[in-house]
């Protein structure tokens, strides 16, 4: 199961989502968008907009399905927790 988290280092909901994934032993990649610079940052922001339709964080992608924000019920469903 491929899980990717687009987050901001200062976002409390991003931290909650990451903590929840870690507590449930879910393997995931994280992109700290605000820590990127230049074209890397532009590409990450474009990807967040493409996935979510906006710039809210976190954006969690699970096997092509997208969760915007810390939505625990949707995370549980998509991750089979």
PyMOL Python script that loads the backbone (N, CA, C, O; Angstrom):
from pymol import cmd

cmd.read_pdbstr("""\
ATOM      1  N   UNK A   1       0.859  -1.182   0.000  1.00  0.00           N
ATOM      2  CA  UNK A   1       0.000   0.000   0.000  1.00  0.00           C
ATOM      3  C   UNK A   1       0.900   1.239   0.000  1.00  0.00           C
ATOM      4  O   UNK A   1       1.709   1.426   0.908  1.00  0.00           O
ATOM      5  N   UNK A   2       0.753   2.070  -1.015  1.00  0.00           N
ATOM      6  CA  UNK A   2       1.575   3.275  -1.128  1.00  0.00           C
ATOM      7  C   UNK A   2       0.862   4.447  -0.466  1.00  0.00           C
ATOM      8  O   UNK A   2      -0.255   4.801  -0.844  1.00  0.00           O
ATOM      9  N   UNK A   3       1.516   5.045   0.523  1.00  0.00           N
ATOM     10  CA  UNK A   3       0.941   6.178   1.237  1.00  0.00           C
ATOM     11  C   UNK A   3       1.935   7.326   1.211  1.00  0.00           C
ATOM     12  O   UNK A   3       3.111   7.157   1.532  1.00  0.00           O
ATOM     13  N   UNK A   4       1.440   8.507   0.820  1.00  0.00           N
ATOM     14  CA  UNK A   4       2.286   9.690   0.755  1.00  0.00           C
ATOM     15  C   UNK A   4       1.565  10.834   1.447  1.00  0.00           C
ATOM     16  O   UNK A   4       0.366  11.035   1.253  1.00  0.00           O
ATOM     17  N   UNK A   5       2.305  11.582   2.254  1.00  0.00           N
ATOM     18  CA  UNK A   5       1.744  12.700   2.997  1.00  0.00           C
ATOM     19  C   UNK A   5       2.431  13.988   2.551  1.00  0.00           C
ATOM     20  O   UNK A   5       3.655  14.103   2.599  1.00  0.00           O
ATOM     21  N   UNK A   6       1.630  14.942   2.122  1.00  0.00           N
ATOM     22  CA  UNK A   6       2.129  16.289   1.842  1.00  0.00           C
ATOM     23  C   UNK A   6       1.767  17.116   3.060  1.00  0.00           C
ATOM     24  O   UNK A   6       0.596  17.223   3.422  1.00  0.00           O
ATOM     25  N   UNK A   7       2.783  17.704   3.695  1.00  0.00           N
ATOM     26  CA  UNK A   7       2.572  18.368   4.968  1.00  0.00           C
ATOM     27  C   UNK A   7       3.351  19.676   5.049  1.00  0.00           C
ATOM     28  O   UNK A   7       4.212  19.971   4.220  1.00  0.00           O
ATOM     29  N   UNK A   8       3.014  20.448   6.082  1.00  0.00           N
ATOM     30  CA  UNK A   8       3.786  21.630   6.446  1.00  0.00           C
ATOM     31  C   UNK A   8       4.397  21.346   7.815  1.00  0.00           C
ATOM     32  O   UNK A   8       3.743  20.768   8.683  1.00  0.00           O
ATOM     33  N   UNK A   9       5.626  21.746   8.004  1.00  0.00           N
ATOM     34  CA  UNK A   9       6.329  21.429   9.258  1.00  0.00           C
ATOM     35  C   UNK A   9       5.673  22.070  10.479  1.00  0.00           C
ATOM     36  O   UNK A   9       5.848  21.581  11.595  1.00  0.00           O
ATOM     37  N   UNK A  10       4.920  23.158  10.285  1.00  0.00           N
ATOM     38  CA  UNK A  10       4.318  23.878  11.407  1.00  0.00           C
ATOM     39  C   UNK A  10       2.834  23.571  11.597  1.00  0.00           C
ATOM     40  O   UNK A  10       2.204  24.129  12.496  1.00  0.00           O
ATOM     41  N   UNK A  11       2.269  22.701  10.776  1.00  0.00           N
ATOM     42  CA  UNK A  11       0.824  22.429  10.780  1.00  0.00           C
ATOM     43  C   UNK A  11       0.463  21.388  11.839  1.00  0.00           C
ATOM     44  O   UNK A  11       0.938  20.255  11.778  1.00  0.00           O
ATOM     45  N   UNK A  12      -0.379  21.766  12.814  1.00  0.00           N
ATOM     46  CA  UNK A  12      -0.744  20.799  13.857  1.00  0.00           C
ATOM     47  C   UNK A  12      -1.522  19.596  13.319  1.00  0.00           C
ATOM     48  O   UNK A  12      -1.367  18.491  13.838  1.00  0.00           O
ATOM     49  N   UNK A  13      -2.350  19.784  12.295  1.00  0.00           N
ATOM     50  CA  UNK A  13      -3.109  18.663  11.733  1.00  0.00           C
ATOM     51  C   UNK A  13      -2.192  17.712  10.981  1.00  0.00           C
ATOM     52  O   UNK A  13      -2.420  16.503  10.954  1.00  0.00           O
ATOM     53  N   UNK A  14      -1.154  18.268  10.370  1.00  0.00           N
ATOM     54  CA  UNK A  14      -0.157  17.431   9.693  1.00  0.00           C
ATOM     55  C   UNK A  14       0.556  16.550  10.710  1.00  0.00           C
ATOM     56  O   UNK A  14       0.783  15.365  10.469  1.00  0.00           O
ATOM     57  N   UNK A  15       0.907  17.142  11.849  1.00  0.00           N
ATOM     58  CA  UNK A  15       1.586  16.388  12.906  1.00  0.00           C
ATOM     59  C   UNK A  15       0.673  15.292  13.453  1.00  0.00           C
ATOM     60  O   UNK A  15       1.130  14.183  13.731  1.00  0.00           O
ATOM     61  N   UNK A  16      -0.620  15.601  13.608  1.00  0.00           N
ATOM     62  CA  UNK A  16      -1.575  14.605  14.099  1.00  0.00           C
ATOM     63  C   UNK A  16      -1.694  13.447  13.108  1.00  0.00           C
ATOM     64  O   UNK A  16      -1.736  12.283  13.506  1.00  0.00           O
ATOM     65  N   UNK A  17      -1.748  13.773  11.824  1.00  0.00           N
ATOM     66  CA  UNK A  17      -1.871  12.725  10.804  1.00  0.00           C
ATOM     67  C   UNK A  17      -0.639  11.830  10.795  1.00  0.00           C
ATOM     68  O   UNK A  17      -0.752  10.606  10.736  1.00  0.00           O
ATOM     69  N   UNK A  18       0.527  12.440  10.853  1.00  0.00           N
ATOM     70  CA  UNK A  18       1.764  11.652  10.866  1.00  0.00           C
ATOM     71  C   UNK A  18       1.838  10.764  12.107  1.00  0.00           C
ATOM     72  O   UNK A  18       2.214   9.595  12.020  1.00  0.00           O
ATOM     73  N   UNK A  19       1.480  11.319  13.246  1.00  0.00           N
ATOM     74  CA  UNK A  19       1.509  10.557  14.491  1.00  0.00           C
ATOM     75  C   UNK A  19       0.539   9.372  14.413  1.00  0.00           C
ATOM     76  O   UNK A  19       0.866   8.266  14.843  1.00  0.00           O
ATOM     77  N   UNK A  20      -0.643   9.612  13.865  1.00  0.00           N
ATOM     78  CA  UNK A  20      -1.639   8.545  13.726  1.00  0.00           C
ATOM     79  C   UNK A  20      -1.108   7.429  12.833  1.00  0.00           C
ATOM     80  O   UNK A  20      -1.250   6.250  13.159  1.00  0.00           O
ATOM     81  N   UNK A  21      -0.501   7.794  11.713  1.00  0.00           N
ATOM     82  CA  UNK A  21       0.066   6.785  10.809  1.00  0.00           C
ATOM     83  C   UNK A  21       1.172   5.995  11.504  1.00  0.00           C
ATOM     84  O   UNK A  21       1.234   4.771  11.392  1.00  0.00           O
ATOM     85  N   UNK A  22       2.041   6.700  12.219  1.00  0.00           N
ATOM     86  CA  UNK A  22       3.146   6.034  12.930  1.00  0.00           C
ATOM     87  C   UNK A  22       2.614   5.091  14.008  1.00  0.00           C
ATOM     88  O   UNK A  22       3.093   3.965  14.142  1.00  0.00           O
ATOM     89  N   UNK A  23       1.617   5.555  14.779  1.00  0.00           N
ATOM     90  CA  UNK A  23       1.049   4.732  15.852  1.00  0.00           C
ATOM     91  C   UNK A  23       0.406   3.459  15.315  1.00  0.00           C
ATOM     92  O   UNK A  23       0.320   2.455  16.022  1.00  0.00           O
ATOM     93  N   UNK A  24      -0.046   3.502  14.064  1.00  0.00           N
ATOM     94  CA  UNK A  24      -0.690   2.341  13.451  1.00  0.00           C
ATOM     95  C   UNK A  24       0.246   1.588  12.512  1.00  0.00           C
ATOM     96  O   UNK A  24      -0.195   0.775  11.700  1.00  0.00           O
ATOM     97  N   UNK A  25       1.533   1.865  12.630  1.00  0.00           N
ATOM     98  CA  UNK A  25       2.582   1.178  11.868  1.00  0.00           C
ATOM     99  C   UNK A  25       2.356   1.214  10.356  1.00  0.00           C
ATOM    100  O   UNK A  25       2.619   0.240   9.651  1.00  0.00           O
ATOM    101  N   UNK A  26       1.866   2.354   9.875  1.00  0.00           N
ATOM    102  CA  UNK A  26       1.657   2.543   8.443  1.00  0.00           C
ATOM    103  C   UNK A  26       2.933   3.144   7.852  1.00  0.00           C
ATOM    104  O   UNK A  26       3.410   4.183   8.308  1.00  0.00           O
ATOM    105  N   UNK A  27       3.462   2.497   6.861  1.00  0.00           N
ATOM    106  CA  UNK A  27       4.645   3.001   6.169  1.00  0.00           C
ATOM    107  C   UNK A  27       4.209   4.120   5.222  1.00  0.00           C
ATOM    108  O   UNK A  27       3.260   3.949   4.456  1.00  0.00           O
ATOM    109  N   UNK A  28       4.899   5.265   5.272  1.00  0.00           N
ATOM    110  CA  UNK A  28       4.522   6.381   4.409  1.00  0.00           C
ATOM    111  C   UNK A  28       5.728   7.243   4.095  1.00  0.00           C
ATOM    112  O   UNK A  28       6.711   7.280   4.835  1.00  0.00           O
ATOM    113  N   UNK A  29       5.618   7.941   2.959  1.00  0.00           N
ATOM    114  CA  UNK A  29       6.605   8.941   2.577  1.00  0.00           C
ATOM    115  C   UNK A  29       6.000  10.296   2.903  1.00  0.00           C
ATOM    116  O   UNK A  29       4.792  10.492   2.777  1.00  0.00           O
ATOM    117  N   UNK A  30       6.842  11.228   3.323  1.00  0.00           N
ATOM    118  CA  UNK A  30       6.338  12.568   3.637  1.00  0.00           C
ATOM    119  C   UNK A  30       7.103  13.605   2.837  1.00  0.00           C
ATOM    120  O   UNK A  30       8.314  13.503   2.641  1.00  0.00           O
ATOM    121  N   UNK A  31       6.361  14.609   2.379  1.00  0.00           N
ATOM    122  CA  UNK A  31       6.945  15.750   1.698  1.00  0.00           C
ATOM    123  C   UNK A  31       6.613  16.973   2.538  1.00  0.00           C
ATOM    124  O   UNK A  31       5.457  17.390   2.606  1.00  0.00           O
ATOM    125  N   UNK A  32       7.621  17.547   3.174  1.00  0.00           N
ATOM    126  CA  UNK A  32       7.441  18.776   3.965  1.00  0.00           C
ATOM    127  C   UNK A  32       7.525  19.940   2.980  1.00  0.00           C
ATOM    128  O   UNK A  32       8.612  20.442   2.693  1.00  0.00           O
ATOM    129  N   UNK A  33       6.383  20.359   2.471  1.00  0.00           N
ATOM    130  CA  UNK A  33       6.330  21.336   1.382  1.00  0.00           C
ATOM    131  C   UNK A  33       7.018  22.642   1.752  1.00  0.00           C
ATOM    132  O   UNK A  33       7.725  23.224   0.929  1.00  0.00           O
ATOM    133  N   UNK A  34       6.818  23.109   2.982  1.00  0.00           N
ATOM    134  CA  UNK A  34       7.411  24.395   3.374  1.00  0.00           C
ATOM    135  C   UNK A  34       8.923  24.326   3.574  1.00  0.00           C
ATOM    136  O   UNK A  34       9.572  25.364   3.705  1.00  0.00           O
ATOM    137  N   UNK A  35       9.484  23.141   3.599  1.00  0.00           N
ATOM    138  CA  UNK A  35      10.932  22.997   3.750  1.00  0.00           C
ATOM    139  C   UNK A  35      11.649  22.916   2.397  1.00  0.00           C
ATOM    140  O   UNK A  35      12.878  22.959   2.331  1.00  0.00           O
ATOM    141  N   UNK A  36      10.866  22.800   1.328  1.00  0.00           N
ATOM    142  CA  UNK A  36      11.440  22.746  -0.012  1.00  0.00           C
ATOM    143  C   UNK A  36      11.702  24.165  -0.524  1.00  0.00           C
ATOM    144  O   UNK A  36      11.158  25.139  -0.003  1.00  0.00           O
ATOM    145  N   UNK A  37      12.540  24.259  -1.547  1.00  0.00           N
ATOM    146  CA  UNK A  37      12.817  25.561  -2.147  1.00  0.00           C
ATOM    147  C   UNK A  37      12.762  25.455  -3.664  1.00  0.00           C
ATOM    148  O   UNK A  37      12.828  24.364  -4.232  1.00  0.00           O
ATOM    149  N   UNK A  38      12.640  26.594  -4.297  1.00  0.00           N
ATOM    150  CA  UNK A  38      12.721  26.668  -5.749  1.00  0.00           C
ATOM    151  C   UNK A  38      11.732  25.784  -6.473  1.00  0.00           C
ATOM    152  O   UNK A  38      10.563  25.695  -6.098  1.00  0.00           O
ATOM    153  N   UNK A  39      12.221  25.122  -7.531  1.00  0.00           N
ATOM    154  CA  UNK A  39      11.344  24.324  -8.379  1.00  0.00           C
ATOM    155  C   UNK A  39      10.772  23.119  -7.638  1.00  0.00           C
ATOM    156  O   UNK A  39       9.662  22.684  -7.945  1.00  0.00           O
ATOM    157  N   UNK A  40      11.512  22.567  -6.663  1.00  0.00           N
ATOM    158  CA  UNK A  40      10.982  21.437  -5.881  1.00  0.00           C
ATOM    159  C   UNK A  40       9.712  21.866  -5.139  1.00  0.00           C
ATOM    160  O   UNK A  40       8.716  21.143  -5.112  1.00  0.00           O
ATOM    161  N   UNK A  41       9.771  23.040  -4.550  1.00  0.00           N
ATOM    162  CA  UNK A  41       8.612  23.549  -3.814  1.00  0.00           C
ATOM    163  C   UNK A  41       7.443  23.816  -4.765  1.00  0.00           C
ATOM    164  O   UNK A  41       6.302  23.458  -4.470  1.00  0.00           O
ATOM    165  N   UNK A  42       7.730  24.441  -5.898  1.00  0.00           N
ATOM    166  CA  UNK A  42       6.689  24.726  -6.887  1.00  0.00           C
ATOM    167  C   UNK A  42       6.018  23.443  -7.363  1.00  0.00           C
ATOM    168  O   UNK A  42       4.796  23.393  -7.503  1.00  0.00           O
ATOM    169  N   UNK A  43       6.816  22.406  -7.613  1.00  0.00           N
ATOM    170  CA  UNK A  43       6.267  21.125  -8.058  1.00  0.00           C
ATOM    171  C   UNK A  43       5.396  20.486  -6.978  1.00  0.00           C
ATOM    172  O   UNK A  43       4.341  19.929  -7.278  1.00  0.00           O
ATOM    173  N   UNK A  44       5.838  20.568  -5.727  1.00  0.00           N
ATOM    174  CA  UNK A  44       5.067  19.987  -4.625  1.00  0.00           C
ATOM    175  C   UNK A  44       3.745  20.720  -4.444  1.00  0.00           C
ATOM    176  O   UNK A  44       2.710  20.085  -4.240  1.00  0.00           O
ATOM    177  N   UNK A  45       3.767  22.051  -4.516  1.00  0.00           N
ATOM    178  CA  UNK A  45       2.537  22.834  -4.382  1.00  0.00           C
ATOM    179  C   UNK A  45       1.590  22.511  -5.543  1.00  0.00           C
ATOM    180  O   UNK A  45       0.383  22.385  -5.335  1.00  0.00           O
ATOM    181  N   UNK A  46       2.118  22.378  -6.753  1.00  0.00           N
ATOM    182  CA  UNK A  46       1.291  22.017  -7.911  1.00  0.00           C
ATOM    183  C   UNK A  46       0.645  20.652  -7.714  1.00  0.00           C
ATOM    184  O   UNK A  46      -0.522  20.458  -8.055  1.00  0.00           O
ATOM    185  N   UNK A  47       1.399  19.709  -7.165  1.00  0.00           N
ATOM    186  CA  UNK A  47       0.870  18.362  -6.921  1.00  0.00           C
ATOM    187  C   UNK A  47      -0.228  18.395  -5.858  1.00  0.00           C
ATOM    188  O   UNK A  47      -1.241  17.711  -5.999  1.00  0.00           O
ATOM    189  N   UNK A  48      -0.039  19.180  -4.800  1.00  0.00           N
ATOM    190  CA  UNK A  48      -1.064  19.319  -3.754  1.00  0.00           C
ATOM    191  C   UNK A  48      -2.342  19.898  -4.365  1.00  0.00           C
ATOM    192  O   UNK A  48      -3.438  19.413  -4.087  1.00  0.00           O
ATOM    193  N   UNK A  49      -2.202  20.930  -5.192  1.00  0.00           N
ATOM    194  CA  UNK A  49      -3.376  21.535  -5.843  1.00  0.00           C
ATOM    195  C   UNK A  49      -4.060  20.535  -6.770  1.00  0.00           C
ATOM    196  O   UNK A  49      -5.289  20.480  -6.820  1.00  0.00           O
ATOM    197  N   UNK A  50      -3.283  19.748  -7.499  1.00  0.00           N
ATOM    198  CA  UNK A  50      -3.850  18.760  -8.412  1.00  0.00           C
ATOM    199  C   UNK A  50      -4.631  17.701  -7.635  1.00  0.00           C
ATOM    200  O   UNK A  50      -5.733  17.319  -8.029  1.00  0.00           O
ATOM    201  N   UNK A  51      -4.059  17.236  -6.541  1.00  0.00           N
ATOM    202  CA  UNK A  51      -4.692  16.178  -5.752  1.00  0.00           C
ATOM    203  C   UNK A  51      -5.920  16.659  -4.995  1.00  0.00           C
ATOM    204  O   UNK A  51      -6.940  15.972  -4.949  1.00  0.00           O
ATOM    205  N   UNK A  52      -5.816  17.851  -4.399  1.00  0.00           N
ATOM    206  CA  UNK A  52      -6.850  18.294  -3.462  1.00  0.00           C
ATOM    207  C   UNK A  52      -7.755  19.400  -3.987  1.00  0.00           C
ATOM    208  O   UNK A  52      -8.813  19.659  -3.414  1.00  0.00           O
ATOM    209  N   UNK A  53      -7.351  20.050  -5.065  1.00  0.00           N
ATOM    210  CA  UNK A  53      -8.141  21.168  -5.563  1.00  0.00           C
ATOM    211  C   UNK A  53      -7.882  22.458  -4.817  1.00  0.00           C
ATOM    212  O   UNK A  53      -8.554  23.459  -5.067  1.00  0.00           O
ATOM    213  N   UNK A  54      -6.936  22.458  -3.918  1.00  0.00           N
ATOM    214  CA  UNK A  54      -6.624  23.656  -3.134  1.00  0.00           C
ATOM    215  C   UNK A  54      -5.262  23.527  -2.494  1.00  0.00           C
ATOM    216  O   UNK A  54      -4.402  22.775  -2.951  1.00  0.00           O
ATOM    217  N   UNK A  55      -5.088  24.282  -1.422  1.00  0.00           N
ATOM    218  CA  UNK A  55      -3.800  24.230  -0.717  1.00  0.00           C
ATOM    219  C   UNK A  55      -3.997  23.998   0.780  1.00  0.00           C
ATOM    220  O   UNK A  55      -3.309  24.598   1.606  1.00  0.00           O
ATOM    221  N   UNK A  56      -4.929  23.134   1.114  1.00  0.00           N
ATOM    222  CA  UNK A  56      -5.105  22.749   2.511  1.00  0.00           C
ATOM    223  C   UNK A  56      -4.152  21.603   2.826  1.00  0.00           C
ATOM    224  O   UNK A  56      -3.801  20.812   1.950  1.00  0.00           O
ATOM    225  N   UNK A  57      -3.742  21.525   4.076  1.00  0.00           N
ATOM    226  CA  UNK A  57      -2.820  20.472   4.509  1.00  0.00           C
ATOM    227  C   UNK A  57      -3.361  19.802   5.750  1.00  0.00           C
ATOM    228  O   UNK A  57      -4.107  20.419   6.511  1.00  0.00           O
ATOM    229  N   UNK A  58      -2.999  18.545   5.969  1.00  0.00           N
ATOM    230  CA  UNK A  58      -2.213  17.676   5.111  1.00  0.00           C
ATOM    231  C   UNK A  58      -3.036  17.146   3.947  1.00  0.00           C
ATOM    232  O   UNK A  58      -4.267  17.160   3.972  1.00  0.00           O
ATOM    233  N   UNK A  59      -2.331  16.683   2.936  1.00  0.00           N
ATOM    234  CA  UNK A  59      -2.935  15.940   1.837  1.00  0.00           C
ATOM    235  C   UNK A  59      -2.296  14.557   1.887  1.00  0.00           C
ATOM    236  O   UNK A  59      -1.078  14.416   1.779  1.00  0.00           O
ATOM    237  N   UNK A  60      -3.133  13.549   2.049  1.00  0.00           N
ATOM    238  CA  UNK A  60      -2.652  12.182   2.192  1.00  0.00           C
ATOM    239  C   UNK A  60      -3.163  11.376   1.001  1.00  0.00           C
ATOM    240  O   UNK A  60      -4.364  11.337   0.730  1.00  0.00           O
ATOM    241  N   UNK A  61      -2.244  10.741   0.303  1.00  0.00           N
ATOM    242  CA  UNK A  61      -2.611   9.925  -0.848  1.00  0.00           C
ATOM    243  C   UNK A  61      -2.358   8.463  -0.501  1.00  0.00           C
ATOM    244  O   UNK A  61      -1.241   8.074  -0.160  1.00  0.00           O
ATOM    245  N   UNK A  62      -3.417   7.660  -0.593  1.00  0.00           N
ATOM    246  CA  UNK A  62      -3.335   6.228  -0.293  1.00  0.00           C
ATOM    247  C   UNK A  62      -3.768   5.472  -1.544  1.00  0.00           C
ATOM    248  O   UNK A  62      -4.954   5.429  -1.874  1.00  0.00           O
ATOM    249  N   UNK A  63      -2.811   4.883  -2.230  1.00  0.00           N
ATOM    250  CA  UNK A  63      -3.114   4.102  -3.447  1.00  0.00           C
ATOM    251  C   UNK A  63      -4.031   4.859  -4.404  1.00  0.00           C
ATOM    252  O   UNK A  63      -4.992   4.289  -4.920  1.00  0.00           O
ATOM    253  N   UNK A  64      -3.742   6.135  -4.642  1.00  0.00           N
ATOM    254  CA  UNK A  64      -4.515   6.932  -5.594  1.00  0.00           C
ATOM    255  C   UNK A  64      -5.733   7.629  -5.006  1.00  0.00           C
ATOM    256  O   UNK A  64      -6.309   8.502  -5.654  1.00  0.00           O
ATOM    257  N   UNK A  65      -6.137   7.262  -3.793  1.00  0.00           N
ATOM    258  CA  UNK A  65      -7.245   7.941  -3.115  1.00  0.00           C
ATOM    259  C   UNK A  65      -6.672   9.090  -2.293  1.00  0.00           C
ATOM    260  O   UNK A  65      -5.581   8.971  -1.734  1.00  0.00           O
ATOM    261  N   UNK A  66      -7.405  10.206  -2.218  1.00  0.00           N
ATOM    262  CA  UNK A  66      -6.887  11.403  -1.563  1.00  0.00           C
ATOM    263  C   UNK A  66      -7.724  11.765  -0.338  1.00  0.00           C
ATOM    264  O   UNK A  66      -8.954  11.755  -0.375  1.00  0.00           O
ATOM    265  N   UNK A  67      -7.023  12.084   0.741  1.00  0.00           N
ATOM    266  CA  UNK A  67      -7.648  12.579   1.968  1.00  0.00           C
ATOM    267  C   UNK A  67      -7.082  13.970   2.201  1.00  0.00           C
ATOM    268  O   UNK A  67      -5.866  14.156   2.229  1.00  0.00           O
ATOM    269  N   UNK A  68      -7.971  14.952   2.369  1.00  0.00           N
ATOM    270  CA  UNK A  68      -7.523  16.312   2.663  1.00  0.00           C
ATOM    271  C   UNK A  68      -7.834  16.597   4.123  1.00  0.00           C
ATOM    272  O   UNK A  68      -8.973  16.454   4.567  1.00  0.00           O
ATOM    273  N   UNK A  69      -6.811  17.000   4.860  1.00  0.00           N
ATOM    274  CA  UNK A  69      -6.975  17.263   6.280  1.00  0.00           C
ATOM    275  C   UNK A  69      -6.803  15.993   7.094  1.00  0.00           C
ATOM    276  O   UNK A  69      -6.612  14.907   6.546  1.00  0.00           O
ATOM    277  N   UNK A  70      -6.874  16.142   8.407  1.00  0.00           N
ATOM    278  CA  UNK A  70      -6.767  14.983   9.297  1.00  0.00           C
ATOM    279  C   UNK A  70      -8.165  14.402   9.464  1.00  0.00           C
ATOM    280  O   UNK A  70      -8.897  14.773  10.382  1.00  0.00           O
ATOM    281  N   UNK A  71      -8.525  13.492   8.573  1.00  0.00           N
ATOM    282  CA  UNK A  71      -9.833  12.864   8.552  1.00  0.00           C
ATOM    283  C   UNK A  71      -9.655  11.415   9.001  1.00  0.00           C
ATOM    284  O   UNK A  71      -9.456  10.513   8.188  1.00  0.00           O
ATOM    285  N   UNK A  72      -9.731  11.220  10.312  1.00  0.00           N
ATOM    286  CA  UNK A  72      -9.444   9.911  10.891  1.00  0.00           C
ATOM    287  C   UNK A  72     -10.360   8.801  10.355  1.00  0.00           C
ATOM    288  O   UNK A  72      -9.857   7.726  10.029  1.00  0.00           O
ATOM    289  N   UNK A  73     -11.686   9.014  10.248  1.00  0.00           N
ATOM    290  CA  UNK A  73     -12.533   7.945   9.717  1.00  0.00           C
ATOM    291  C   UNK A  73     -12.159   7.538   8.293  1.00  0.00           C
ATOM    292  O   UNK A  73     -12.151   6.350   7.972  1.00  0.00           O
ATOM    293  N   UNK A  74     -11.851   8.506   7.445  1.00  0.00           N
ATOM    294  CA  UNK A  74     -11.471   8.182   6.068  1.00  0.00           C
ATOM    295  C   UNK A  74     -10.113   7.480   6.033  1.00  0.00           C
ATOM    296  O   UNK A  74      -9.896   6.573   5.230  1.00  0.00           O
ATOM    297  N   UNK A  75      -9.200   7.907   6.912  1.00  0.00           N
ATOM    298  CA  UNK A  75      -7.893   7.248   6.987  1.00  0.00           C
ATOM    299  C   UNK A  75      -8.068   5.795   7.411  1.00  0.00           C
ATOM    300  O   UNK A  75      -7.452   4.897   6.836  1.00  0.00           O
ATOM    301  N   UNK A  76      -8.912   5.564   8.423  1.00  0.00           N
ATOM    302  CA  UNK A  76      -9.151   4.205   8.900  1.00  0.00           C
ATOM    303  C   UNK A  76      -9.702   3.326   7.783  1.00  0.00           C
ATOM    304  O   UNK A  76      -9.291   2.176   7.626  1.00  0.00           O
ATOM    305  N   UNK A  77     -10.639   3.878   7.008  1.00  0.00           N
ATOM    306  CA  UNK A  77     -11.262   3.112   5.926  1.00  0.00           C
ATOM    307  C   UNK A  77     -10.255   2.773   4.829  1.00  0.00           C
ATOM    308  O   UNK A  77     -10.127   1.616   4.431  1.00  0.00           O
ATOM    309  N   UNK A  78      -9.538   3.796   4.342  1.00  0.00           N
ATOM    310  CA  UNK A  78      -8.610   3.559   3.237  1.00  0.00           C
ATOM    311  C   UNK A  78      -7.405   2.703   3.633  1.00  0.00           C
ATOM    312  O   UNK A  78      -6.851   1.976   2.808  1.00  0.00           O
ATOM    313  N   UNK A  79      -7.008   2.798   4.902  1.00  0.00           N
ATOM    314  CA  UNK A  79      -5.840   2.046   5.380  1.00  0.00           C
ATOM    315  C   UNK A  79      -6.223   0.717   6.032  1.00  0.00           C
ATOM    316  O   UNK A  79      -5.355  -0.033   6.479  1.00  0.00           O
ATOM    317  N   UNK A  80      -7.530   0.430   6.083  1.00  0.00           N
ATOM    318  CA  UNK A  80      -8.039  -0.812   6.681  1.00  0.00           C
ATOM    319  C   UNK A  80      -7.570  -0.970   8.130  1.00  0.00           C
ATOM    320  O   UNK A  80      -7.068  -2.022   8.524  1.00  0.00           O
ATOM    321  N   UNK A  81      -7.744   0.085   8.902  1.00  0.00           N
ATOM    322  CA  UNK A  81      -7.333   0.060  10.319  1.00  0.00           C
ATOM    323  C   UNK A  81      -8.510  -0.241  11.219  1.00  0.00           C
ATOM    324  O   UNK A  81      -8.356  -0.302  12.438  1.00  0.00           O
TER     325      UNK A  81
END
""", "prot")
cmd.dss("prot")
cmd.show_as("cartoon", "prot")
cmd.util.cbc("prot")
cmd.orient("prot")
